Every structure is written in structure tokens, then in C-alpha cells.
Amino acid sequence: MADALEECGCPPLPARHGGDVEALLDVSVSGDGRACEASRCRFTYPLKLLVLPHNASLASPQRYASQAPTAPRPLWCFVATYGGGLLAGDSTALAVRVAPGATAVLATQASTKVYHARTADPTAPLRAAAAATTRAAVARGGLLALLPEPVVCFRDALYRQRQAVVLAPGASLVTLDWLASGRAARGEAWAFAGYDACTTLWLGGPDAPPTPLFIDAVRLAASPAAPLPPRMGPCHVTGTLLLVGPRVAGHAAALLADLAAFTPLCLARCRAGPPFFFAAGAALEVPSAWGPPGIVVRFAAEGMEEARAWVVAALAPLWGELGGRPYTL
């Protein structure tokens, strides 16, 4: 039986795999239309959802002055884990639904730390990987922004991440998925045992089965024959930024044009020496019912400072839509 969000046009969530207890966040527009609110929010260990009140600084008037005056204030939610990271065998699952016309920004308080999977016996096999799964569905006119801090895998860590989002016609999405090399200052650059991440974007609707539009999979694994550090070279941060939907289409087109001009300079900097930063974008074509083309941007940097500076600049034109300034606090 359909619930209230599905009845108002929110597509069904992507299929769920695994039996973990799932946290849930439903975001809708308040009755007076002035703000977005969490109409349903539940979570369990090791995950915690921190929903900011409407009068928090991130949602203050000066933060979203460029947004349309009649637009409801976006909802910001910080996804946290008890203990500040994920131990071997930990598993989190989160489902997010965004109602028509609502805006939800999901961020993290700090980098997602993944601790080692070794046992006390160094000759024993590694323990189970830490895992994180996010499922989301966005209705027409809604905007979901998944903007976490980067994942940091410690030495001998194993991590598995899955993200799946269904967009209804006219829905919008911003996702940033980035990975740091590890605790480089402690000699742990690319020293983790394995990193396996996959992001899937589906197009669907209340009455239509979802069809996949974009699948992005990254798998990095250490091996004696091909260790990671030499393969990654001077790179210590890598990531993917995805912008899709009518509410971000204008900026997506401008960013793609900027990257077309920026790439040759960037390649020259790579050859010239440190610190290097590289970014390249490609248009993501969608059916006309879902709006103009989106954009996929891949970037790599020698240091977190260069990567963060670019991310802040890339997202700055969207501060009005997001109701805040991610990665600047």
C-alpha cells in the first residue's frame, strides 16, 4: 500500500539488498510552505542522523539569499557514526526520500574513517569489510544533495559502499563521492586492503519501473604484484561529482564549459610538477522528461587542500539552492 510520499509522486526506493536495520529520512515541505522538514526520521547504531533546526546558521537568511524568495528553506542533515568511524564488520544502511518541491542536503561532520581489518594475529585473514549503503528517491521538483566529507581508509582497512538513487521526471540530484589516500602523514598513503564503491542512478516514477541511467564503480585493491602507491602516483585525493536535473542544469552546463577550457592548463600543471590538480567533465544525457543534460566530473589532486578548494568553487553557484555553503565551515 502506497504511503503519503508515494501518493504525492515520490518514486519507490531502489531495491534493497541485505538485512541490515535501515535508517530512514523522509523530507517534505512544511504545511506553511516556508521550510523543508523531516516528516519521518529514525536511525540505529552505529548510524546517527542530526537534523539541523530551521534557525541554524546554515539555513539563516543570508545563506540562501540567492534562492527564490518563495522557495522553502532546505533541510540539512548530518550523517554521523558513533566512535567517529567504521570498524571491520560494521554496516550502515540509510534510505532517503524527498517529496515534490523539497530540498535535502546530507553531509557528514568529518571524514568517514574506516579502521583496519586486521586481527591480533598478523598472519590471519582480514576480518569482514565495513560497509555503507544509501538508497534514495526524489520526486518531481525535489533536490537531493549527497555531500559527505571524503572517505579515509586506514592501513589494512576494507570498505564497501553502495549508493542508489531514483529520480522522478523533473527531480534533481547533486552527489560528491571522494576518497583520500589515508593517513599519509603516518606513512599510510594507499595502504588499505580494499575499497569497493558503486553509485547507480535510476530514472523512474510512481507508476513506472526504474531504468538505470548511470553506473559508476571504483575498486582499488592492494596486491603484492601491483601495490597501490606506485599506481596512484602523486595523487592523494580522487573523486566524482554528479549534477543532474533542472534545478542544477544551468550550473552543470556552465561547469562543463569551464572544464573544457580548464583541462589543458591542468594537464600542463601536472607535467610541470607539484602540487597538481586535474578535473575533466562529460555531459550526462537524460530523456527530455527529466530535464536538460547533467554532468559527471572526475577529479584528482595531490593534496586535500587543492581538492577542497576546487569542490568549494564548483559548488558555490549552488549555495542558493542548497541553503548553505558546504565545505566552507
N, C-alpha and C positions, 0 to 999 in steps of 0.2 A: 504494500500500500504506500503510495507516494506521500511524503511529508510536505510541510509548508514550503520549503525551499524548492523542491521539485515541482510543486504545483505552480509556482511563480516563474518557472522556466530554467531552473538550475539543472544542468545535465547530471546524470548519475556519475558517481565517482568511478575511477578506473577499477578494474578487477583487483581484488585483494589476494595476495599470496602470503601464506604463513599465518600462524595462530597467535601472534603477539597481541597483547592488550593494546588497543589503539586509542591514542588521544584524539580529541575531536574539537574543532573550532569552526563554528558557523558564524559568518559575518553578514549582517544585513543593515539596511538604513533604518534609523530610528523613526518612531512614529511622527515626529515633527519635521523630519527630513533634514535636520541640521547636522547630524553626525552619523557615522557608522558605529555599530555596536556589536558586541559578541552575544548573539542570541542564544548560543549554546557553547559551553566551554568545559571540557573535562580532560583530565590527564592523570597519569600514574607514574610511579617510579620506573626508570630513572629520569623521566621527562617532566619538565615543568613549563607551563605557559604563563607568561607575565604580560597581561593586557594593560596597556597604559590608559589612564583616565583621560577624558577629553580635554582637561585643562592642563595636561602635562606639557612641558616645554616643546616637545617635538610637534605638538599639534597647536601651538599658540598662533594667533592671527598672523604675526609677522613671518611665520614659517611657511604659510601657504597662501601668501598674498597674491601669487600669480595664478592661483586656481580660480575657476569661475565662482563668482560670489554666491551663486545658488547651489553649488556643489556641496554635498555633505562632507564633513571632516573625515579624512581617512582614519582607519583603526590601525594602530601599531601594536604588534605583539612580539615579545622577545621569547625565543625558544631556548630554554636552559636545561642543563643536566646537573643533577646532584653530584657534587665532587668535582665539577669543572671539566669533566671529560668522560670518555667511554673506556671501560675495562674490557679485556678479552671476554667474549661471550655476551656482553651487553647488547641489547637490541631495543631500538625505539621505533615506534610507528605513529604517524600523525596523519589525520585526514582533515582537510580544509575545504570549506565550501563558501563561495562568495555569491551573494544574491544580486539580482539586477541592480545596476547603478551603484553598488557598494565598492569600496576600495579597502584592501587589506595589505599591510606591509608586514612580512615576517622577517625578523632579524635575529641575531644572536648577540649575547653580551660580550663574547670574546671568541677567539678561535675555537673550533671544535678539536679538542685534543684527544688523540687515540693512543692509549698506553700500550706497552709491549705485551706480546702474547707468549712470552717465554715462561716456562715453569722453573722451579728451583734447579732442576736437572738440565744443564745446557745441551745434553745430547738427546733429550726427549723431544717428540714432535711439538710443534706450536699448538697452543690452545685455539679454541674457536675464534673466528673473526668477530670484531664488533660490527654492528650493522645498524643502519638508519634508513627508514622507508618513509616517504611522503607521498600521499595521494591528494589530489586537489581537483576541484571542479569549479568553473567560473561561468556565471550566467551572462546574458546579453547586457552590455553596458558596464559590466563589472571589471575591476582591475585587481589582479593579484601580483604582488612583488615578493619574490623569494630572494632575500638579500642577506645571506649569512656572512659572517667572517670566514676566512679560509680554514680549511681542514689542515691540521698539523699532526702528522703521524710520527710517533716516537720510534726509536730503534726497535726492530723486530715486531712492529705493530702490523696487524691485519685488519683491513677495513673494507666494508661492503656498503655501498649507498645506492638506493633506488629512488627516483623521482618520476612520477607520472601525473600529468595534468591534462584534463579535458576542457576544451574551450567551446562554449556555445557560439553561434554566429553573433558577431559584434562584441565578443569578450576580448579582454586584453591581458597580456602577461609580460612580466619582466623577471628574468631569473639570472642569477650570477652564481656560478659554481667554480670555485677556485681552490687550488691546492698549493701549500707551501712545502718546501723540501724537507722540513723537520727542524729540529733544534740544531741549526748549523753551527752556532757558537760552541756547542758541545761536541762537534765533530759528527753530527748525526744527519748530514745532508743526504737525502735519498737513501737512508739506511733502514727504512721499513721493509717488512717482508712482503707486503702486498697491498695494493689499492685497486679497488674494482668499483667503478661508478657508472651508472647509466641513467640518462634523462630521456623520457619519452613524452612527446607532445601529441595529444589526440584532438581531433575535431569531432564534435558530436552535438547532440541536442536532446531535449526531453524525450523525443519520440524516435530518435534515430540512433543506431548503434555507432559507437565511436570508430573512427578510422585513423590510423597513425599518419602523422604528417612529418615528424622529425624524431629521429632516434640518435642519440649521441652516447657512445660508450667509450670509456677510458679504462684501460687495465695496465697497471705498472707492477711488475713482479721482479724481485731480486733473484738472481741465479749465479752460481759460481762462474759459469761460462760467459755471462753477459751482465755484470753488475750495473746497477742503475747510474751511479755518479758519472762514469765516463760517457754514458749515452745522453745524459741530460746536459752535459757541458757546463757553461756558466749559469744556466738557468736555475733559479731558486723559487720561482712562482710561475704557475701556469693556470689558465682559467678560460671559461667560456661565458659570454654574455649573450642572452637571447631576449629580443624585443619583438613582440607580436601583438597585433590588434589595433583598432582605430584610435584608441586613446594615446598610443605611443608611436603611431605611424609617422607623424611629421618628424619627430626626432630621429626615428630609425633611418629615414631617408637622408636626413642631414648628416647623421653619424657615418653612414655608408659613404657619402660623398667626401667627408673629411678623411676617412681612412684611405680612400683611393689616392688622395694627394699625400697622405702622411707616410704610406708604406715605403716608397723609395728612400725617403730620408731616414726612416727607421732602419732599413737594411744597411744603409751607409754607416749608421751608428754602430750596428752590430759588427761590421768589419773593422771599424776604427778602434774599438776597444771598450772597456767598461766605463760606466755602467750601461748596459744595453737594455732596450725595451722594444718589443715587437708586437704589432697588432695587425690583424687582417680581417676583413669582413666580407660576408656574402649575403645577397638577398635571399629571403625565405619566402617563396611564392605560396600563397594561400588562395582558396576559392573566393570568388568575389563576395559571397555572403559573409565571409569572415573579415573583410576589410582589405586595405592595401597590403602590399608585401611587408614582411617583417625583416629582421636582420639577425644573423649569427656572427658574433665576433669572437675570435680566438686570440689570446694574448699570452705573452711570456716575458718575464723580466728577471734581471739579475738579482734584484732586491725587492723587499716588500715595500719600501718607500716609493720606488718607481711605479710599481703595480698599483698601489693605493692611490697615488696622485692621478693616474690615468682613470681609474674607476670613478673617483670623485668627479673629475671633469666630464666623463662620459655620461654620468647620471645627473649632473647639475641641471640641465634643461628640464628634467622631470620632477624637480623638487616641488613644484606646484601641484602636480598630480599626486605625488606621494605624501604630501603634507608634512615633509620634514627633509632633513639633509643627511642621508645615510653616509656613514664612514667619515663624518667630519667632527664628531664629538670626542 
